[in-house]
């Protein structure tokens, strides 16, 4: 396996991980948790 094949593999793996994180971030089951986390800076002690 030469260096160019390794570069292609790492690029493809990174792209797949990026897409996976995007799908996870926009999943409906996470929406309530992210909305709650977004309000944390505005809550007073």
SULWO-V915178 format. One record per backbone hydrogen bond with DSSP energy under -1.0 kcal/mol. CO is the residue of the C=O (numbers start at 1). NH is the residue of the N-H. If there is no record, write none. Layout:
BEGIN
<<CO;NH> <CO;NH>>
END
This chain:
BEGIN
<<2;6> <3;7> <4;8> <5;9> <6;10> <7;11> <8;12> <9;13> <10;14> <11;15> <12;16> <13;17> <14;18> <15;19> <16;20> <17;21> <18;22> <19;23> <20;24> <21;25> <22;26> <27;30> <28;31> <30;34> <31;35> <32;36> <33;37> <34;38> <35;39> <39;42>>
END
